[in-house]
Amino acid sequence: MKTIELRQAKARLSAIVDAAGNDEPTIVTRNGRPTTMVIPVAEGRKLYPQDSQENFGDFLLRYPGGIELERNESPLRDVEF
């Protein structure tokens, strides 16, 4: 695993991204202290899984016990024609 100072990382971003694409993570430091790591997408998805296919309706349907909704059918205001 490589370590690079932020100033150098700015100038060599393409190389850092290419390295991550080849399964070589890179640690970026600021003032000698590690601040971030550029890793391959597959590794990142293991750490932060996403289900991009789920919508809000599916999320609500997973609610334990279900959700009972009542709708008031009366009009909110009088309408003049």
Secondary structure, 3 states (H helix, E strand, C coil): CEEEEHHHHHHCHHHHHHHHHCCCCEEEEECCEEEEEECCHHHHHHHCCCCCCCCHHHHHHCCCCCCCCCCCCCCCCCCCC
